[in-house]
């Protein structure tokens, strides 16, 4: 494949695809990457390469849209897509071009397909997947749902529990914290009960942060106090 052929392939994607500027050249000094690449070595295709149209597309990569995540970019959906499309199960049943993982700061992950090593069939499969994602940017709904639930669970039993315990201490309710330490209660389960009893909306912002609409650690701490005291009375 020549560089211009790769550009023509990009142009063949239907106009709605969010990928028209996703062609990258590997500019690192070492050999072409086999499995991962520092994204500082990936330079977006542009006028600087206009005189190289007749050259082989060695080191030419296509960045996959909707398949990235990091501490400060992406979300659970794009993270789920990345994990799904790079999984052994998906790779076994889908013939796509060879790829490398782009690594950047703050746990950044992205996905680049090597167009120079792609067969015509692989390019056709990639094009079909891209246009499907343009209509609905989710590769596997079950994987997305499961990752979202795992993220919410982790936030409740790790982050939110710690914040609530801090609030309980400020409220001079170390008796509740002690009961948790002794295994008599589970604050995470109590938070879940409050969420369900009050139909509190939860949604994921970014990859790891869960937001509780109109509720914070103070409100949850107050709810746990009421729940704990009512249990003692019973």
N, C-alpha and C positions, 0 to 999 in steps of 0.2 A: 504494500500500500504506500502511495505517495502522500505527502502532506496535503496537496490539493484534494486528493481523493477523500481524505479524512474530513476536510472542510466540507466537501460535497455531501458526505454522509450526514454530517451535522445539519446541513441545510435541508436534507430530505425529511427530517423530523417534522411532523406537522406543526403549524405555527404556534399552537398553544403550549407546546412543550417548553418547560422552564429550563432549557439546556442549551440555548443558542450560543452562549458565551462560556461553555464548559470544556473547551479544548485546551489542554495544558502541555507544555514542553518540559521535560526533565532537564534541569540545568546543572545538576550536581557534577562534581569532578570525578567521582568514583564510577564504577560500572553501574549499568541500569539496575534498579532495585528488583529483587525477586519477591519479597513479601511485604516490605513496608518502606516508606519514604518520608523524610522530613518535608513538610509542606513548603518550607522556605526554598526548596529546590524545584518547586513546581511553579512555572511562570505561564500565565494565561496567554494563549495564542493571540497575536495581534500584528500590527503593522511591522514590528521589528523583524518578523519572520516572513515578510511578504516576498522576499527574493529567494526563498527556499522551497517554493511550491513544487519544484521538480525533484526534490530530494526524497529519499525514503523516510517513512514516518517513524523511524526508530526513536524511541523516547517520547512518543506522542501519546497522551493519555486523555481519556474522557472522564470527567468527574460526575459521578452518579448523583442525581438530585434526590432529595428526601431521604438520604441515607448518611446521616452524620450526627454527632453528638459531642458534647463536652460540658465542662462545668458552667460555661457561660453562653452556650449556644446550642441550638437543637432542642428537642423535647422528647417525651417518651415515645411518640409515634416515630420520629426519625431514628431514634436509638433502636427501637424495635425493628425497623426496616433494615438497619445496618446489621444487627445481630442475626436476623433471619436470612438475609441474602448472602452472608458469609458463612453460614452454618454448613456443616458437612451434609446434612440431609438435603438442603436446598441445592447445594453444588452437585450432588449425585443425580438429581432429577432435572436439572436445568443446565443446558449447554450454553454458557456465556463466556465471553473473552476472559483471558487471564487478567488478574487484578492485583493491585498493591493497595495497602492501607496507608492513608496519609495520617501522619502523627504531628500534632501541633501542641502548643502549650495548653495548660489547664485541662489535661486529659482529652484533648481534641482528637476525634477520629473522623476520617472521611474515606471515601472509596473511589479509586481511579482504575478504569479499565484500559488495558494496553491495546490500542487499536492496531498497532503494527503487527502484533502476533495473533490477531483475531481472524477466524475464518469467515467466509461469507455467511454461513449458517449462524455462527455465533453473533455476528453483527445484526442479522435479521431477528434473532431471538432478543437481543438487547433492545433493538428498536421497538419491538412489540411490548416488552416490559415497560419501557419508558413511556410509551403512549398510553398504556394502561394506568400507570401511576399519575399521569397528567389528568386523567379523568377522576381518579380516586387515589390519593397518595398513600395507600396502605398496602403492604405486600401480604401480610397475614393478620387478619383481624383477631384471631385467638391469641397470637403471640403478643400483639399490641395490648389487648385486654389483660392478659396475664402479667405483663411487665408493669402495667399501670397499677394493678392490684398489689404486686410485690413492692412497688415504690411506696404506695400508701401504707401498707403494712409496716415496712421498715421505718417510715416516718413516725408512725404511731408508737411502735414499741421501742424506738430508739430516741429520736429527737424530741417528739412531743412528750414522752414520759419524763425525760430529763427536765424539760421546761416546766412541766406541771409540778414536779417534785420541788423545784426551786420556788415556785409560787406558794406551794403548801408550807414550805419552811418560813417564808415571809409572813404567812398567815398564822404562824405558831402552831401548825398542825404536824409536828414531827411524829405524832402518834400514827398518822397515816403512812408517812414515809417508813417508819419502823415496821409497821404491819406488812408493807411491801417487801422490806428487806428480810423479814422473817418468813416470807412465802405465804402469808395469810390472805393477801389480796394481790391482784395483778392490775396495776394502774392502766396498762395498755388495753386490757379487756374492758375496764371501766370506761375508758375514753371511747372505745367502739360502741359500748352500750349507750352512752350519751349521744353519740352521733346518730345511731339508729332510732333511739327514742324521740329525738327532736328533729329528725329528718334534716340534719345539717348537711349542706352541700360540701362535698370535697372535690377538688380538682387539682391536677398536677401542673405545676408551672416550672418549665425547664425539665431537667432529667431527674432531679432528686428532691425538689422542694414541693411539698404538698401544701396547698392553701385551703383553709377551712373558712368558708364564707361566713362572715359576721361573728366568728368565734375565734378566740385566741387562748393562750395558756391560762389567763386569769379566769375566763369563763369556764374552761374545763376544770380548773382547780376548784372553783366554787361548786360546780356540779358534782365533783367527786366527794367534796365535804358533805354535801347533802346526802349522797348515796351511802357514804360510809357511816354517817350518823344514824341514818334510818335503819341500816342493817344492825347496828348496835342496839337500837331500841327494840328491834324484833327479837 
